[in-house]
Amino acid sequence: MKKESIRSLLETICEYNNVRIIQTFTKENVDQILVKCVPNTQVLELTYLHTGTVEQYQSVTEAAEVIHQALYSHATA
């Protein structure tokens, strides 16, 4: 998935921030990241499923970059 496509998806999630929309990003058939917009804000909340870590981003572009790196980075953690 291209970074621009991720950004567009995140913008849509934020546009409907009064509705509970949760997007799951998957890598190699394993769910990696859940993304939602904090209700009535423009803050994106990313939950990393393998660690339970939660991060918040006010920038859609920054969140898209983080997600893209998590999905397409060849480095192992």
C-alpha positions as CSV (number, residue, x, y, z in Angstrom):
1,M,0.0,0.0,0.0
2,K,1.4,3.4,-1.0
3,K,2.0,6.0,1.7
4,E,-0.4,8.3,-0.1
5,S,-3.1,5.7,0.1
6,I,-2.5,5.3,3.9
7,R,-2.7,9.0,4.3
8,S,-5.9,9.3,2.4
9,L,-7.4,6.5,4.5
10,L,-6.4,8.2,7.7
11,E,-7.9,11.5,6.5
12,T,-11.2,9.7,6.0
13,I,-11.0,8.2,9.5
14,C,-10.5,11.7,11.0
15,E,-13.2,13.2,8.8
16,Y,-15.7,10.9,10.5
17,N,-14.3,11.3,14.0
18,N,-17.8,11.2,15.6
19,V,-18.2,7.6,14.4
20,R,-16.2,4.6,15.7
21,I,-14.1,3.5,12.8
22,I,-11.2,1.2,13.5
23,Q,-8.7,0.3,10.7
24,T,-6.5,-2.7,11.0
25,F,-3.2,-2.8,9.1
26,T,-1.8,-6.3,8.5
27,K,1.7,-7.5,7.5
28,E,2.2,-11.1,6.1
29,N,-1.4,-12.0,7.2
30,V,-0.8,-10.9,10.8
31,D,-2.6,-7.9,12.2
32,Q,0.0,-5.3,13.2
33,I,-1.6,-2.0,14.0
34,L,-5.1,-0.8,14.9
35,V,-5.9,2.9,14.0
36,K,-8.7,5.0,15.2
37,C,-9.4,8.7,15.6
38,V,-10.0,9.9,19.1
39,P,-13.7,10.9,19.2
40,N,-14.4,14.5,18.3
41,T,-10.7,15.3,17.6
42,Q,-8.2,15.0,14.8
43,V,-5.9,12.8,16.9
44,L,-5.0,9.4,15.5
45,E,-4.4,6.6,18.0
46,L,-2.2,3.7,16.8
47,T,-2.2,0.5,18.8
48,Y,0.6,-1.9,18.1
49,L,-1.0,-5.3,18.6
50,H,2.2,-7.3,19.3
51,T,3.3,-5.0,22.1
52,G,0.2,-3.2,23.2
53,T,2.0,0.1,22.8
54,V,-0.4,3.1,22.0
55,E,0.9,6.2,20.2
56,Q,-1.1,9.3,19.3
57,Y,-0.4,11.6,16.3
58,Q,-2.0,14.9,15.5
59,S,-0.4,14.8,12.0
60,V,-2.0,12.5,9.5
61,T,1.2,12.7,7.4
62,E,3.3,11.7,10.3
63,A,1.0,8.8,11.3
64,A,1.0,7.6,7.6
65,E,4.8,7.6,7.6
66,V,5.0,5.6,10.8
67,I,2.4,3.0,9.6
68,H,4.2,2.7,6.2
69,Q,7.5,2.2,7.9
70,A,6.0,-0.4,10.3
71,L,4.5,-2.4,7.4
72,Y,7.3,-2.2,4.8
73,S,10.5,-2.0,6.9
74,H,12.7,-5.0,6.4
75,A,14.3,-4.6,9.8
76,T,13.3,-7.0,12.6
77,A,12.5,-5.8,16.1
